[in-house]
Amino acid sequence: MSHPFARRAGALALTAALFAQQAGALSNISSWAEEGVAAAQEAGLMPSALEALNAKAEITRAEFCGIAVNAYKAVSGKAVFASAKKPFRDCDDPNVVAAYELGLVSGRGDGIFDPDASIKRQDLCVMLYNILGAAGIDAPAIAGDACVEDYPDVPEISDYAVNAMITMVDYTIVNGISAADEATLLAPNGTATREQALIMAERFCQAFEGQEPEEEPSGEEDAVSVPDYWLDPDLMFPSTEADKMTLVYGVGGEKYQTAEEAEAHMVEISVPVWRLQADGSKTSGTAYIEVNQSLAPIYEAIFEEIYNGDEQFPIKNVGCYSWRTGEHSQGTAIDINWEENMEATINADGSLTPTTGTHWSPYEDPYSIPEGGDVYNAFTKYGFSWGGNAWSSKRDYMHFSYFGR
């Protein structure tokens, strides 16, 4: 990873993002699909909505939107805007909204998306093909191992899907299907299972990830001013409330009053994390977090230190921006592993009554955050307060906030 205070290329030009985290495995995975599904999960393509679902069941339109958004991130290296708009009357899934606004998918008409319907194989190809356009990536015709003319059911491809299916077949992202003693078919109007969809998306990323998109002209108006202390870790960070306000909101700036105003100042960051497996081992993963753009490099530095810490502290879930009361609405607070790091009221006898989550058991539960541990030390080093000891009225062991609220 780059220097903790150096943003990845192009990240400063981003506006806001969709939070997405890696999920656990699908269930009932076919033996032939295990390696491909594992590769898709390792690549960060698995949306949390698929966790523990039947891998052999048909994937829905909404579910594939989650995969497509993750694939767009992988091949473009760009964040995804998490809009508060609701283009569909029957679906407010943020991945569907994001896919729609990126131009990856459209609805059925009359404000209907039909999120639970199965997705046709040709429509899956169209969504993957649309990712190339959204990411500005060219897919020149190639002489692949297969071509659509090899399949007898080519005439069944709808006109709108022809170019998409040609491309996906040429790049061996989509293969034909066949039964015993029957011709191999492309089956454009057939459906795909969850495991098949993940494998196709992983092949797509393998084929196109790392390709340079066409450069867009940039003007001076797109430049973002970067404070010196983002770039030099030896400089002092703001410590007073007034200095922190200036860092986050600019000179004379004030807190965001609407969700629209807040979202215009959020960006997505990707940070390395450790994932705890069922057998007790830990694997490297990536978490995507929507945060205040002014604090983004600090958040990146914090999670870099946590990842490199001796504890290899595992992160199951993490969230920052959310338009609700408190610092989350400003993108200046982080919650980590909320089930195992409860928020609780303090009773008169000193006991705790959980209000969110169930427990806090440091050194017993690996997801619980110990005071003085790697997570605590990384956040407090950069000026954050911990809800586990910041207030006299309650405990919030999951919560780290820049202004101590």
C-alpha positions in Angstrom: 0.0 0.0 0.0 1.2 3.5 -0.6 2.3 6.0 2.0 -0.4 6.3 4.6 -1.1 9.9 3.7 -0.9 9.5 -0.1 -4.4 8.8 -1.6 -4.7 6.3 -4.3 -4.6 7.7 -7.8 -7.7 9.7 -8.6 -9.3 9.3 -5.1 -9.2 13.0 -4.3 -11.5 13.7 -7.2 -14.2 11.3 -5.9 -17.2 12.6 -4.2 -19.1 9.9 -2.2 -19.2 6.2 -2.0 -21.1 3.0 -1.3 -20.1 1.0 1.7 -19.5 -2.6 0.9 -17.7 -5.3 2.8 -16.7 -8.8 2.1 -19.2 -11.4 3.1 -19.0 -14.9 4.4 -19.2 -17.8 2.0 -22.2 -19.0 0.1 -23.7 -22.3 1.2 -24.1 -25.5 -0.8 -21.4 -24.6 -3.3 -20.8 -27.2 -6.1 -17.5 -28.9 -6.0 -16.6 -27.6 -9.4 -17.3 -24.0 -8.4 -15.4 -23.9 -5.1 -12.2 -22.5 -6.5 -14.0 -19.9 -8.6 -16.3 -18.7 -5.8 -13.3 -18.5 -3.4 -11.4 -16.4 -6.0 -14.5 -14.1 -6.4 -14.7 -13.6 -2.7 -11.0 -12.9 -2.4 -11.4 -10.3 -5.1 -14.1 -8.5 -3.0 -16.9 -9.3 -5.4 -19.1 -11.1 -2.9 -21.8 -8.7 -1.6 -23.0 -9.2 1.9 -26.5 -10.0 0.7 -25.3 -13.3 -0.6 -23.8 -14.5 2.7 -24.9 -18.1 3.5 -27.4 -18.2 0.6 -27.7 -21.3 -1.6 -25.0 -21.1 -4.2 -26.9 -23.3 -6.6 -30.1 -21.2 -6.5 -30.8 -18.6 -9.3 -29.3 -15.2 -8.7 -31.8 -12.3 -8.6 -31.5 -9.0 -10.4 -30.9 -7.1 -7.2 -28.2 -9.6 -6.0 -26.3 -9.3 -9.3 -26.3 -5.5 -8.9 -24.2 -6.0 -5.8 -21.7 -8.1 -7.7 -21.7 -5.7 -10.6 -21.0 -2.7 -8.4 -18.1 -4.5 -6.8 -16.8 -5.5 -10.3 -17.0 -1.9 -11.4 -14.9 -0.9 -8.4 -12.4 -3.6 -9.1 -11.8 -2.7 -12.8 -12.1 1.0 -12.5 -10.4 1.7 -9.2 -13.1 4.2 -8.5 -15.5 4.7 -5.7 -19.2 4.5 -6.2 -21.6 7.2 -5.3 -24.2 6.2 -2.7 -27.1 8.4 -3.7 -30.1 9.0 -1.5 -32.3 9.0 -4.7 -35.0 6.3 -5.1 -35.5 5.6 -8.8 -37.7 2.6 -8.2 -40.9 2.2 -6.3 -40.3 -1.4 -5.5 -36.7 -1.4 -4.5 -34.4 0.9 -2.4 -31.4 -1.5 -2.3 -28.3 0.9 -2.4 -26.5 -1.5 -4.8 -29.4 -1.4 -7.2 -29.5 2.4 -7.0 -25.7 2.6 -7.5 -25.9 0.2 -10.5 -28.7 2.2 -12.0 -26.9 5.5 -11.7 -23.7 4.1 -13.1 -25.7 3.0 -16.2 -25.2 -0.7 -15.5 -28.8 -1.7 -15.3 -32.3 -0.3 -16.0 -35.7 -1.0 -14.7 -38.8 -2.7 -16.1 -40.5 0.7 -16.7 -43.1 2.7 -14.7 -40.7 2.9 -11.7 -40.4 -0.9 -11.3 -37.1 -2.7 -11.0 -38.4 -6.2 -10.1 -35.5 -7.0 -7.7 -36.4 -10.6 -6.9 -36.7 -11.8 -10.4 -34.1 -14.1 -11.9 -31.6 -12.4 -14.3 -31.2 -13.8 -17.8 -27.7 -14.8 -18.9 -27.8 -12.2 -21.7 -28.8 -9.5 -19.2 -26.0 -10.5 -17.0 -23.6 -10.1 -19.9 -25.1 -6.7 -20.7 -24.5 -5.5 -17.1 -20.9 -6.7 -17.3 -20.5 -5.0 -20.7 -22.0 -1.8 -19.3 -19.3 -1.8 -16.7 -16.7 -1.4 -19.4 -18.5 1.7 -20.7 -18.9 3.2 -17.2 -15.2 2.6 -16.4 -14.0 3.9 -19.8 -12.3 0.6 -20.7 -12.0 -0.5 -24.3 -12.7 -4.2 -25.1 -11.3 -4.7 -28.6 -12.4 -7.7 -30.6 -10.1 -10.7 -30.1 -9.8 -14.2 -31.5 -10.7 -16.1 -28.4 -11.1 -19.8 -27.9 -14.8 -19.6 -28.7 -17.1 -17.3 -30.6 -20.9 -16.9 -30.6 -21.1 -18.5 -34.0 -20.2 -21.8 -32.4 -23.6 -22.0 -30.6 -26.7 -23.1 -32.5 -29.0 -20.8 -30.4 -27.3 -17.6 -31.4 -30.6 -16.3 -33.1 -32.2 -16.3 -29.7 -30.0 -13.4 -28.5 -32.0 -10.2 -28.2 -30.7 -7.3 -30.4 -29.7 -5.2 -27.4 -27.5 -8.0 -26.0 -25.6 -9.1 -29.1 -22.5 -7.0 -28.6 -22.4 -7.8 -24.9 -22.6 -11.5 -25.5 -20.1 -11.5 -28.3 -17.6 -9.7 -26.0 -18.2 -12.0 -23.0 -17.9 -15.1 -25.2 -14.7 -13.8 -26.9 -13.0 -13.1 -23.6 -14.2 -16.6 -22.2 -16.2 -14.9 -19.5 -19.3 -16.8 -20.4 -19.2 -20.4 -21.6 -21.9 -22.6 -23.2 -23.9 -25.1 -21.2 -24.9 -28.6 -22.2 -26.6 -31.7 -21.0 -25.4 -35.3 -21.8 -25.5 -36.1 -25.5 -27.0 -32.6 -26.4 -25.5 -29.7 -28.2 -23.7 -27.0 -26.2 -25.9 -23.9 -26.0 -25.3 -20.3 -25.1 -28.8 -20.1 -23.6 -29.1 -16.3 -23.6 -32.6 -16.5 -22.1 -31.6 -19.0 -19.5 -30.8 -18.0 -15.9 -27.6 -18.2 -13.9 -27.0 -19.5 -10.4 -25.3 -17.4 -7.7 -22.1 -19.4 -8.0 -22.1 -19.1 -11.8 -22.7 -15.3 -11.6 -19.8 -14.9 -9.2 -17.4 -16.9 -11.3 -18.4 -14.9 -14.5 -17.8 -11.7 -12.6 -14.4 -12.9 -11.4 -13.4 -13.9 -14.9 -14.5 -10.4 -16.1 -12.3 -8.7 -13.5 -9.4 -11.0 -14.5 -9.8 -10.0 -18.1 -10.2 -6.2 -17.6 -8.8 -5.3 -14.2 -5.7 -3.1 -14.5 -6.5 -1.8 -17.9 -6.0 1.9 -18.2 -9.2 3.8 -18.9 -9.4 6.5 -21.4 -8.1 9.7 -19.8 -10.6 12.4 -19.2 -9.6 16.0 -19.5 -9.1 17.5 -16.1 -9.4 21.2 -15.3 -8.2 23.4 -12.5 -11.7 23.4 -11.1 -11.4 19.7 -10.3 -8.4 20.1 -8.1 -8.7 19.5 -4.4 -6.6 21.4 -1.9 -4.6 19.0 0.3 -3.5 20.2 3.7 0.2 19.8 4.5 -0.4 17.4 7.4 -2.0 14.9 5.0 1.3 14.5 3.3 3.8 14.8 6.1 3.3 12.4 9.0 5.9 14.3 11.1 3.7 17.4 11.2 1.4 17.9 14.2 -2.3 16.9 13.8 -5.0 19.2 15.0 -5.8 18.7 18.7 -8.2 21.5 19.7 -11.9 21.4 18.7 -11.4 24.6 16.7 -8.5 23.2 14.7 -10.4 20.0 14.1 -13.4 22.0 12.8 -11.1 23.8 10.4 -9.6 20.5 9.1 -13.0 18.9 8.5 -15.2 21.9 7.4 -12.6 24.5 6.3 -12.1 27.9 7.8 -15.3 29.2 9.3 -17.1 26.1 8.1 -20.1 24.5 9.9 -21.6 21.0 10.3 -23.6 19.6 7.5 -27.3 20.3 7.9 -28.8 18.0 5.2 -28.1 14.5 3.9 -27.4 16.0 0.4 -24.8 18.4 1.8 -23.2 15.6 3.9 -23.0 13.2 1.0 -21.3 15.8 -1.2 -18.4 15.7 1.3 -18.1 11.9 1.6 -15.6 9.6 -0.2 -15.1 5.9 -0.2 -11.8 4.5 1.0 -10.6 0.9 0.7 -8.6 -0.4 3.7 -6.9 -3.6 4.4 -8.5 -5.8 7.1 -8.1 -9.2 8.7 -11.0 -11.6 8.4 -11.4 -14.3 11.0 -12.3 -17.7 9.5 -14.3 -20.5 11.1 -11.1 -22.5 11.8 -9.6 -19.6 13.7 -7.2 -18.6 10.9 -7.1 -15.1 9.6 -7.1 -14.0 5.9 -6.4 -10.7 4.4 -9.4 -8.8 3.0 -10.6 -5.3 2.1 -13.3 -3.1 3.6 -14.9 -0.2 1.8 -15.9 2.7 4.0 -17.7 5.9 3.3 -16.0 8.6 5.2 -15.6 12.4 5.4 -13.2 13.4 2.6 -11.2 15.6 4.9 -10.4 12.7 7.2 -10.0 10.1 4.5 -6.1 9.9 4.6 -6.2 9.8 8.4 -8.7 6.9 8.3 -6.4 5.1 5.8 -3.4 5.6 8.1 -5.4 4.2 11.1 -6.5 1.1 9.3 -3.0 0.5 7.9 -1.7 0.6 11.4 -4.4 -1.8 12.7 -3.7 -4.2 9.8 0.0 -4.2 10.5 -0.4 -4.5 14.2 0.7 -7.6 16.2 -2.9 -8.5 17.1 -4.0 -8.9 13.5 -7.3 -7.6 14.9 -10.2 -9.1 12.8 -12.8 -6.8 11.5 -16.2 -8.3 10.6 -18.1 -5.2 10.0 -17.3 -1.5 10.0 -19.3 1.6 9.1 -18.8 5.4 9.2 -21.2 7.7 7.4 -24.9 7.4 7.9 -27.4 10.3 8.0 -28.5 10.0 11.6 -27.9 11.8 14.8 -24.3 12.2 16.1 -21.0 12.3 14.3 -21.9 9.5 11.8 -23.9 12.1 9.9 -20.7 14.0 9.4 -18.5 11.0 8.5 -16.3 11.6 11.5 -17.2 8.5 13.6 -16.5 4.8 13.0 -18.2 1.8 14.4 -16.4 -1.6 14.4 -17.8 -5.1 15.1 -21.0 -3.8 16.6 -22.4 -7.0 17.9 -19.3 -7.8 20.0 -18.6 -4.2 21.1 -21.9 -3.2 22.5 -23.4 0.2 23.2 -24.8 0.2 26.7 -26.4 2.4 29.4 -24.7 2.6 32.8 -27.1 1.6 35.6 -27.1 3.1 39.1 -25.3 0.1 40.4 -22.6 0.4 37.7 -23.9 -2.5 35.7 -24.5 -2.2 31.9 -27.6 -2.7 29.9 -26.9 -3.2 26.2 -28.8 -1.0 23.7 -26.9 -2.2 20.6 -25.0 -5.4 20.3 -24.9 -8.1 23.0 -21.6 -7.9 24.8 -18.0 -6.6 25.1 -15.6 -9.3 26.1 -12.0 -8.2 25.3 -9.4 -11.0 25.3 -12.2 -13.5 25.2 -14.1 -12.6 22.0 -11.6 -11.9 19.3 -13.9 -9.3 17.8 -14.1 -7.2 21.0 -11.8 -4.2 21.1 -9.5 -4.1 24.1 -8.6 -0.7 25.7 -4.9 -0.2 24.9 -5.0 -2.7 22.0 -4.0 -2.0 18.4 -7.4 -0.6 17.3 -7.7 1.7 20.4 -4.1 2.9 20.0 -4.4 3.6 16.3 -7.5 5.7 16.6 -6.5 7.6 19.7 -3.1 8.4 18.2 -4.8 10.4 15.5 -7.1 12.3 17.9 -10.2 10.1 18.1 -12.1 9.4 21.3 -13.3 5.9 22.2 -16.9 5.4 23.3 -15.6 2.8 25.8 -14.3 5.5 28.2 -15.3 8.9 26.8 -18.5 9.5 28.7 -20.0 9.0 32.1 -23.6 8.2 30.9 -23.0 5.2 28.7 -20.4 2.9 27.1 -20.1 2.5 23.3 -17.2 0.1 22.8 -17.7 0.0 19.0 -17.5 3.7 18.5 -14.5 6.0 17.7 -15.3 9.7 17.1 -13.2 12.6 16.0 -15.0 15.2 18.1 -15.6 12.9 21.0 -19.4 12.6 20.6 
